[in-house]
Amino acid sequence: MAKSKRGDKRSKRIVYVPFATLAVVLVLLIGLQSLHNASSAPSAWTKPVKVSSKDYAPPKEVDVYFISWYGCPFGATESWPLYLALEHFGKVQAEPHYALRTGGLVFGLPLPGLLFQNFTPNSTLHFHFFYMYNQFLNATVNGTPISAGGAVRVGLDEIQASFPSWVYQLVYEYQLHKTYVTGLNGTLVPVIYKGAIPHLVTTLIVTGPKGTWIMLGYPYFFTPDQLFQVSMNSTALFNQIQQGQVPQVLQNASQQILNLIEEAS
């Protein structure tokens, strides 16, 4: 009888093994499916994505939000066509600038850009801008130090304090959960891990009567390499633009932003 009991125990353990294996497989499949769903969703990385049919702007208006930081090569690149597009809707005040934390992205050289200062509309479009970090991701623009690994939290807190809750929610969802890129180790990671220091990346949001769009990084139709081919001197390029001598590649890029604004109107 004792021998029979040992046999019963052994048979029970054998029965449990397939169920344990099945549980592990199911967990792995669920995890992989979640990653697949996140990474295969429409990516807002360098391309505008319509994220809602809801209009967050006041009635019959369009709101454009630009969130960046002083050292961002994406923000510097996008600032030029965005400036040209906004000139159609009001008076834009900006100053020449260089993004210094470009790393090896653009030959390790300072990237010319514009820092927005003010916007006075003469239309139904309103422009809102905000800079989260300094040149080197170690402080806010007003000099408050950022501890190691704290840039994402600081950026989120800054946005939450400066903008409506829906802006914060979109930035949180699309940067931490819904936009995946190839990270430094070659695997898919949320966009906040694209660089060596996790941080929020440049964000453009357009909302109006026909819905809401978001885009992260510089626009796919105008890259830092193309900007360097136009000019490596931000002051000279800014003066050239103000004199009405706009390079064709910049005109084309600004038209794409104008198309996005029209789509939301």
C-alpha positions as CSV (number, residue, x, y, z in Angstrom):
1,M,0.0,0.0,0.0
2,A,2.9,2.4,0.9
3,K,4.3,1.8,-2.6
4,S,1.0,2.6,-4.1
5,K,0.8,5.9,-2.2
6,R,4.3,7.0,-3.5
7,G,3.2,6.2,-7.0
8,D,0.1,8.3,-6.5
9,K,2.2,11.3,-5.3
10,R,4.5,10.9,-8.3
11,S,1.6,10.8,-10.7
12,K,0.1,13.9,-9.2
13,R,3.4,15.8,-9.6
14,I,3.5,14.6,-13.3
15,V,0.0,15.9,-13.8
16,Y,1.0,19.3,-12.3
17,V,3.9,19.8,-14.7
18,P,1.9,20.4,-17.9
19,F,-0.3,23.0,-16.1
20,A,2.7,24.8,-14.7
21,T,4.3,24.9,-18.1
22,L,1.1,26.1,-19.7
23,A,0.9,28.9,-17.1
24,V,4.5,30.1,-18.0
25,V,3.7,30.0,-21.7
26,L,0.5,32.0,-21.2
27,V,2.4,34.7,-19.2
28,L,5.0,34.9,-21.9
29,L,2.4,35.1,-24.7
30,I,0.5,37.8,-22.9
31,G,3.6,39.8,-22.3
32,L,4.7,39.5,-25.9
33,Q,1.3,40.4,-27.2
34,S,1.2,43.5,-25.0
35,L,4.6,44.6,-26.4
36,H,3.4,43.9,-29.9
37,N,0.2,45.9,-29.4
38,A,2.2,48.9,-28.1
39,S,4.9,48.8,-30.7
40,S,2.5,48.1,-33.7
41,A,0.2,51.0,-32.8
42,P,0.4,54.0,-35.0
43,S,3.6,55.7,-34.0
44,A,3.8,59.4,-33.2
45,W,7.5,59.3,-33.7
46,T,8.4,62.0,-36.3
47,K,4.9,61.7,-37.9
48,P,1.6,63.4,-36.8
49,V,-0.9,60.9,-35.5
50,K,-4.6,61.6,-34.9
51,V,-5.2,60.5,-31.3
52,S,-8.8,61.8,-30.8
53,S,-11.8,63.2,-32.6
54,K,-12.2,65.5,-29.6
55,D,-11.6,69.2,-29.9
56,Y,-9.7,70.6,-26.9
57,A,-9.5,74.1,-28.2
58,P,-12.1,76.8,-27.6
59,P,-15.0,76.8,-30.2
60,K,-13.9,77.5,-33.8
61,E,-10.3,77.9,-32.8
62,V,-7.1,75.8,-33.2
63,D,-4.5,75.4,-30.5
64,V,-0.9,74.4,-31.2
65,Y,1.3,73.2,-28.3
66,F,5.1,72.9,-28.6
67,I,6.9,71.3,-25.7
68,S,10.7,71.0,-25.9
69,W,14.0,71.8,-24.1
70,Y,17.0,74.0,-24.8
71,G,19.4,71.2,-25.8
72,C,17.1,69.1,-27.9
73,P,18.1,68.6,-31.5
74,F,14.5,67.6,-32.4
75,G,13.2,70.9,-31.0
76,A,15.9,72.9,-32.8
77,T,15.1,71.2,-36.1
78,E,11.4,71.6,-35.8
79,S,11.5,75.2,-34.6
80,W,12.3,76.6,-38.1
81,P,9.3,75.2,-40.1
82,L,7.1,75.8,-37.1
83,Y,8.2,79.4,-37.0
84,L,7.4,79.9,-40.7
85,A,4.0,78.2,-40.3
86,L,3.0,80.3,-37.3
87,E,3.8,83.5,-39.2
88,H,0.6,82.9,-41.2
89,F,-1.5,83.3,-38.0
90,G,0.1,86.0,-36.0
91,K,3.3,87.8,-34.9
92,V,6.0,85.3,-33.7
93,Q,8.8,86.4,-31.5
94,A,11.8,84.1,-31.3
95,E,15.6,84.4,-30.9
96,P,18.4,82.4,-32.5
97,H,19.7,79.5,-30.5
98,Y,22.0,76.5,-30.6
99,A,21.1,73.0,-29.2
100,L,24.3,71.8,-27.7
101,R,23.4,68.4,-26.5
102,T,23.3,66.8,-29.9
103,G,25.8,64.0,-29.1
104,G,26.8,62.1,-32.3
105,L,23.4,62.7,-33.9
106,V,24.5,65.6,-36.0
107,F,28.2,65.2,-36.2
108,G,28.5,66.3,-32.6
109,L,28.2,70.0,-33.7
110,P,25.9,72.7,-32.2
111,L,22.6,72.6,-34.1
112,P,21.0,75.9,-35.0
113,G,17.5,76.5,-33.7
114,L,15.0,79.1,-32.5
115,L,13.7,79.7,-29.0
116,F,10.1,81.0,-29.0
117,Q,9.5,84.1,-26.9
118,N,6.0,85.2,-27.6
119,F,3.1,84.8,-30.0
120,T,0.4,87.4,-30.7
121,P,-2.4,85.9,-32.9
122,N,-4.2,87.8,-35.6
123,S,-6.4,84.8,-36.4
124,T,-8.3,82.0,-34.6
125,L,-5.0,80.0,-34.0
126,H,-3.3,80.2,-30.6
127,F,0.3,78.9,-29.9
128,H,1.5,77.6,-26.6
129,F,5.1,76.7,-26.0
130,F,7.2,75.4,-23.0
131,Y,10.8,74.4,-22.4
132,M,11.3,71.7,-19.7
133,Y,15.1,71.4,-19.4
134,N,18.3,73.3,-19.9
135,Q,21.0,72.4,-22.5
136,F,22.3,69.4,-20.6
137,L,19.3,67.7,-19.0
138,N,20.7,68.5,-15.5
139,A,18.4,71.4,-14.6
140,T,15.2,73.1,-15.5
141,V,15.4,76.3,-17.5
142,N,15.2,78.4,-14.3
143,G,18.2,76.5,-12.9
144,T,16.5,74.0,-10.5
145,P,18.8,71.0,-10.5
146,I,17.5,67.6,-11.8
147,S,18.8,64.6,-9.9
148,A,20.2,61.6,-11.9
149,G,17.3,59.7,-13.4
150,G,14.8,62.3,-12.5
151,A,14.3,64.1,-15.8
152,V,11.1,62.2,-16.8
153,R,9.4,63.0,-13.6
154,V,10.5,66.6,-13.5
155,G,9.3,67.1,-17.1
156,L,5.9,65.5,-16.3
157,D,5.5,67.7,-13.3
158,E,6.4,70.8,-15.3
159,I,3.8,70.0,-18.0
160,Q,1.2,69.2,-15.4
161,A,1.7,72.6,-13.7
162,S,1.8,74.5,-17.0
163,F,-0.9,73.0,-19.2
164,P,-4.5,71.6,-19.1
165,S,-4.7,68.0,-17.8
166,W,-5.5,66.6,-21.3
167,V,-2.0,67.8,-22.6
168,Y,-0.3,66.1,-19.6
169,Q,-2.3,62.9,-20.3
170,L,-1.4,62.8,-24.0
171,V,2.3,63.4,-23.3
172,Y,2.3,60.7,-20.5
173,E,0.5,58.1,-22.7
174,Y,2.4,58.6,-25.9
175,Q,5.9,59.0,-24.5
176,L,5.8,56.4,-21.7
177,H,3.4,53.8,-23.2
178,K,2.3,54.2,-26.8
179,T,5.4,55.2,-28.8
180,Y,8.3,52.7,-29.1
181,V,11.6,53.3,-30.8
182,T,14.9,51.4,-31.1
183,G,16.9,52.1,-28.0
184,L,20.7,52.1,-27.5
185,N,20.7,48.4,-26.9
186,G,18.9,47.7,-30.1
187,T,15.6,46.7,-28.5
188,L,12.2,48.4,-28.7
189,V,11.8,50.8,-25.8
190,P,9.4,53.7,-24.9
191,V,10.6,56.9,-26.6
192,I,11.7,58.4,-23.3
193,Y,14.6,55.9,-23.4
194,K,15.9,56.8,-26.8
195,G,18.9,58.7,-25.5
196,A,21.5,57.9,-22.9
197,I,19.5,59.9,-20.3
198,P,15.8,59.1,-20.0
199,H,13.8,62.3,-20.6
200,L,10.7,63.6,-22.3
201,V,11.2,64.4,-26.0
202,T,10.0,67.3,-28.1
203,T,6.2,67.2,-28.6
204,L,3.9,69.0,-31.0
205,I,0.1,68.9,-30.4
206,V,-2.5,70.4,-32.7
207,T,-6.1,70.4,-31.7
208,G,-9.2,71.9,-33.4
209,P,-12.7,71.3,-34.6
210,K,-11.7,68.2,-36.5
211,G,-9.8,66.5,-33.7
212,T,-6.4,66.3,-32.0
213,W,-3.0,65.2,-33.4
214,I,0.4,64.6,-31.7
215,M,3.9,64.3,-33.1
216,L,7.1,63.5,-31.2
217,G,10.6,64.4,-32.4
218,Y,11.4,66.4,-35.5
219,P,9.1,66.0,-38.5
220,Y,10.1,63.2,-40.8
221,F,10.0,65.6,-43.7
222,F,12.8,67.9,-42.3
223,T,15.8,66.3,-40.6
224,P,18.9,67.8,-38.7
225,D,21.0,66.8,-41.7
226,Q,18.9,68.9,-44.0
227,L,19.0,71.8,-41.6
228,F,22.8,71.6,-41.6
229,Q,22.8,71.7,-45.4
230,V,20.7,74.9,-45.2
231,S,22.9,76.6,-42.6
232,M,25.0,76.0,-39.5
233,N,24.6,79.6,-38.3
234,S,21.3,80.3,-36.5
235,T,21.6,84.1,-36.5
236,A,22.4,84.2,-40.2
237,L,19.5,81.8,-41.1
238,F,17.1,83.8,-38.9
239,N,18.1,87.1,-40.6
240,Q,17.8,85.5,-44.0
241,I,14.2,84.3,-43.2
242,Q,13.2,87.7,-41.9
243,Q,14.4,89.2,-45.1
244,G,12.0,86.9,-47.0
245,Q,14.8,84.6,-48.4
246,V,13.4,81.2,-47.2
247,P,15.2,78.1,-48.4
248,Q,12.9,75.8,-50.4
249,V,13.4,72.8,-48.1
250,L,12.2,75.0,-45.2
251,Q,9.2,76.2,-47.2
252,N,8.2,72.6,-48.0
253,A,8.5,71.7,-44.3
254,S,6.5,74.6,-43.1
255,Q,3.8,73.7,-45.6
256,Q,3.5,70.2,-44.1
257,I,2.8,71.8,-40.7
258,L,0.3,74.2,-42.3
259,N,-1.4,71.1,-43.8
260,L,-1.7,69.6,-40.3
261,I,-3.2,72.8,-38.9
262,E,-5.7,72.9,-41.8
263,E,-6.6,69.2,-41.2
264,A,-7.5,70.1,-37.6
265,S,-9.4,73.3,-38.5
